Every structure is written in C-alpha cells, then in structure tokens.
Amino acid sequence: YMNFIFIYITNPTKKEAEKGARYLLEKKLIACANIFPINSLYWWEGKIIDDNEFVLIAKTTKNNFEKVKKEIEKIHSYKIPCIIKIPVSSNKKFFNWLKKEIKE
C-alpha cells in the first residue's frame, strides 16, 4: 500500500479546484479528491502575497503522477501551478478500492 500518493494542488477558487477534481475523476486518473480553503503567503513578482486559495488533494497511485501533472497543467489558470506529490500509505481496503477506481 506504499504505491499510494496524494497530489497537492493549489487553486485560486473553489470552483477551479472542483473543476480540476471532476476533470481528473472523469479521466479515472484519481479515485477521490478533497478540497480545503487555505490562506497562502508566497513570493510573487517581487513581493509577498497574502491570499486565500483552495487546495485540492487528489488521491491516486505513483504511476499516475506524471499524467495528473500534465492534465492539471493543461487546464490550470496559474502560470506556475503548484502540483506536489506526497507519498502516503493506507489501509489495505482503502488501497484496493482506490486501485479499482482508477486507470493506470
């Protein structure tokens, strides 16, 4: 159950996060997604930005990371989207469900 990853993707709006989640779900690249409101502080064009964003956590396998990254880069509104792979492990039943719901 070590082949399991979260993909952390920041979005400017809840609507865009939901659009990304549905897009990836319809392509069967992820089995599940969570969306959280977050407050982000970061450097952009020479100044520190304090902004509200929405993080999309997409649940899939390591094998799908490159495909997910490519698909998000195609539809994301940011010039430089944040797409981060986080290795995780899970219980066997959840991992088996996840594997059944996606295409690799």
Protein Blocks (a to p, Z undefined) as FASTA:
>chain_A
ZZbccdddddfbfklmmmmmmmmmmnopafbdcdddddddddeehiacdddddddddddd
fklmmmmmmmmmmmpmbfbdcdddddddddfklmmmmmmmpcZZ
